[in-house]
């Protein structure tokens, strides 16, 4: 469940960033689109900047990020077939 929620938040962030732009995308907008509270969003991610970094960082750097399983699941959904932690 935690991994699925993390992926859901990342997908919501991707959508909101694409529609609103990074600077206009508030934590309130991100949490509203993800259908969670702002507090719950902060249980999964430290900041809006962390969300952006996870979405934009090349996959070879994913090994440095926390909660790797959620990030791997997102890569699979995006169609990446390479191992993201190599």
Backbone as JSON, one array per atom type, in Angstrom:
{
  "sequence": "XXXXXXXXXXXXXXXXXXXXXXXXXXXXXXXXXXXXXXXXXXXXXXXXXXXXXXXXXXXXXXXXXXXXXXXXXXXXXXXXXXXXXX",
  "N": [[0.82, -1.2, 0.0], [1.93, 1.28, 0.81], [3.89, 1.71, -1.14], [2.3, 1.87, -3.44], [0.84, 4.18, -2.86], [2.88, 6.08, -2.81], [3.71, 6.03, -5.5], [1.35, 6.93, -6.66], [1.26, 9.57, -5.68], [3.54, 10.61, -6.92], [2.75, 10.42, -9.6], [0.6, 12.2, -9.57], [1.97, 14.54, -8.98], [3.55, 14.79, -11.28], [1.55, 15.3, -13.18], [0.4, 17.72, -12.18], [2.65, 19.43, -12.18], [3.13, 19.49, -14.92], [0.78, 20.7, -15.89], [0.48, 23.1, -14.38], [3.01, 24.14, -14.01], [6.14, 24.2, -12.28], [6.61, 26.23, -10.3], [4.07, 27.28, -9.83], [2.73, 25.17, -8.85], [1.46, 24.25, -5.98], [1.85, 22.75, -2.7], [-0.65, 22.3, -1.71], [-2.19, 22.1, -4.09], [-0.98, 19.85, -5.2], [-1.51, 17.86, -3.27], [-4.29, 17.91, -3.31], [-4.88, 17.04, -5.94], [-3.81, 14.48, -5.75], [-5.55, 13.44, -4.01], [-5.2, 13.37, -1.21], [-4.27, 14.39, 2.14], [-2.36, 17.37, 2.96], [-0.57, 16.89, 5.02], [-0.23, 14.11, 4.87], [1.05, 13.9, 2.42], [3.51, 15.01, 3.11], [4.4, 12.98, 4.75], [5.35, 11.16, 2.98], [7.09, 12.5, 1.24], [9.64, 14.98, 1.5], [9.44, 17.53, 0.42], [8.2, 19.71, -2.21], [10.22, 20.09, -3.99], [11.71, 17.72, -3.69], [9.94, 15.9, -4.88], [10.0, 16.81, -7.54], [12.7, 16.37, -8.16], [12.86, 13.56, -8.02], [11.22, 12.89, -10.14], [12.64, 13.92, -12.29], [15.32, 13.18, -12.18], [17.94, 11.33, -13.66], [17.61, 7.8, -14.13], [19.81, 6.32, -13.26], [20.69, 7.49, -11.0], [18.84, 6.91, -9.08], [19.39, 5.09, -7.08], [20.37, 6.48, -4.95], [18.24, 7.56, -3.72], [15.6, 7.59, -1.26], [13.3, 4.98, -0.24], [13.2, 3.04, -2.42], [11.61, 1.06, -3.67], [9.11, 2.15, -4.39], [9.9, 3.97, -6.32], [10.94, 2.26, -8.23], [8.62, 0.98, -9.05], [7.27, 3.1, -10.26], [8.98, 3.57, -12.43], [8.6, 1.2, -13.85], [5.92, 1.53, -14.58], [6.21, 3.65, -16.3], [7.39, 2.42, -18.36], [10.09, 1.86, -18.48], [12.6, -0.44, -19.01], [15.09, -1.12, -18.18], [17.25, -1.94, -15.42], [16.72, 0.09, -12.71], [18.56, 0.75, -10.73], [21.17, 0.39, -11.35]],
  "CA": [[0.0, 0.0, 0.0], [2.78, 2.46, 0.88], [4.51, 1.88, -2.45], [1.26, 2.34, -4.37], [0.53, 5.58, -2.53], [4.04, 6.88, -3.25], [3.62, 6.13, -6.95], [0.19, 7.78, -6.94], [1.66, 10.96, -5.42], [4.47, 10.99, -7.98], [1.97, 10.61, -10.82], [-0.14, 13.45, -9.39], [2.94, 15.63, -9.09], [3.89, 14.92, -12.7], [0.41, 15.94, -13.84], [0.27, 19.11, -11.73], [3.8, 20.18, -12.7], [2.94, 19.68, -16.37], [-0.35, 21.61, -16.11], [0.61, 24.38, -13.69], [4.39, 24.58, -13.9], [6.67, 23.9, -10.96], [6.45, 27.33, -9.34], [2.65, 27.48, -9.53], [2.21, 23.93, -8.24], [1.6, 24.3, -4.52], [1.62, 21.5, -1.99], [-2.11, 22.16, -1.65], [-2.66, 21.59, -5.38], [-0.47, 18.48, -5.36], [-2.25, 16.95, -2.39], [-5.68, 17.85, -3.78], [-4.92, 16.18, -7.12], [-3.52, 13.12, -5.31], [-6.66, 13.08, -3.11], [-4.68, 13.11, 0.13], [-4.03, 15.62, 2.89], [-1.0, 17.9, 2.85], [0.24, 16.19, 6.01], [0.11, 12.78, 4.37], [2.06, 14.09, 1.38], [4.79, 15.2, 3.79], [4.85, 11.7, 5.29], [6.01, 10.44, 1.89], [8.11, 13.33, 0.6], [10.02, 16.13, 2.32], [9.12, 18.81, -0.2], [7.85, 19.75, -3.63], [11.5, 19.95, -4.69], [12.05, 16.3, -3.72], [9.09, 15.29, -5.91], [10.54, 17.18, -8.86], [13.98, 15.68, -8.37], [12.61, 12.15, -8.3], [10.63, 12.77, -11.48], [13.56, 14.36, -13.33], [16.66, 12.63, -12.04], [18.17, 10.12, -14.47], [17.4, 6.6, -13.32], [21.04, 5.77, -12.68], [20.88, 8.1, -9.68], [17.76, 6.51, -8.19], [19.92, 4.32, -5.96], [20.65, 7.4, -3.86], [16.98, 8.04, -3.16], [14.93, 6.75, -0.25], [12.1, 4.24, -0.65], [13.47, 2.63, -3.8], [10.59, 0.2, -4.27], [8.11, 3.0, -5.03], [10.5, 4.55, -7.51], [11.02, 1.18, -9.22], [7.27, 0.76, -9.56], [6.98, 4.19, -11.18], [9.75, 3.32, -13.65], [7.92, 0.14, -14.6], [4.71, 2.09, -15.17], [6.62, 4.52, -17.4], [7.87, 1.59, -19.45], [11.53, 1.65, -18.45], [12.86, -1.86, -18.86], [16.38, -1.31, -17.59], [17.25, -1.96, -13.97], [16.9, 1.49, -12.37], [19.54, 0.99, -9.69], [22.51, 0.05, -11.81]],
  "C": [[0.86, 1.26, 0.0], [3.43, 2.76, -0.48], [3.5, 2.42, -3.46], [0.91, 3.8, -4.12], [1.65, 6.5, -3.01], [3.99, 7.09, -4.77], [2.46, 7.06, -7.34], [0.53, 9.26, -6.73], [2.61, 11.44, -6.5], [3.73, 11.25, -9.3], [1.16, 11.91, -10.73], [0.78, 14.64, -9.54], [3.33, 15.86, -10.56], [2.79, 15.66, -13.45], [0.33, 17.42, -13.46], [1.44, 19.96, -12.23], [3.64, 20.47, -14.18], [1.86, 20.72, -16.66], [-0.1, 23.01, -15.57], [2.0, 24.98, -13.77], [4.84, 24.37, -12.46], [6.36, 24.99, -9.94], [4.99, 27.57, -8.95], [2.03, 26.26, -8.83], [2.48, 23.96, -6.74], [1.41, 22.91, -3.93], [0.12, 21.24, -1.88], [-2.67, 21.58, -2.95], [-2.22, 20.14, -5.58], [-1.27, 17.5, -4.52], [-3.71, 16.82, -2.83], [-5.79, 16.92, -5.0], [-4.68, 14.71, -6.75], [-4.6, 12.57, -4.37], [-6.17, 12.61, -1.74], [-4.52, 14.45, 0.85], [-2.59, 16.09, 2.68], [-0.07, 17.17, 3.82], [0.67, 14.82, 5.54], [1.16, 12.88, 3.26], [3.44, 14.24, 2.01], [5.28, 13.94, 4.5], [5.63, 10.89, 4.24], [7.17, 11.2, 1.29], [8.39, 14.56, 1.46], [9.53, 17.46, 1.75], [8.69, 18.63, -1.65], [9.13, 19.55, -4.46], [11.92, 18.47, -4.77], [11.22, 15.57, -4.77], [9.65, 15.57, -7.3], [11.84, 16.44, -9.15], [13.77, 14.22, -8.71], [12.06, 11.97, -9.71], [11.65, 13.09, -12.58], [14.94, 13.72, -13.3], [16.81, 11.41, -12.94], [18.13, 8.88, -13.59], [18.66, 6.03, -12.71], [21.33, 6.37, -11.3], [19.81, 7.7, -8.68], [18.27, 5.75, -6.97], [20.19, 5.2, -4.75], [19.38, 7.86, -3.15], [16.41, 7.07, -2.14], [13.76, 6.02, -0.9], [12.17, 3.77, -2.11], [12.33, 1.85, -4.43], [9.5, 1.02, -4.97], [8.63, 3.6, -6.32], [10.62, 3.5, -8.61], [9.65, 0.95, -9.85], [6.89, 1.85, -10.55], [7.73, 3.99, -12.49], [9.08, 2.25, -14.49], [6.67, 0.68, -15.28], [5.03, 3.0, -16.35], [7.2, 3.73, -18.56], [9.37, 1.4, -19.5], [11.81, 0.19, -18.17], [14.22, -2.13, -18.23], [16.27, -1.36, -16.08], [17.61, -0.55, -13.49], [18.0, 1.76, -11.36], [20.95, 0.61, -10.09], [23.25, 1.31, -12.2]]
}
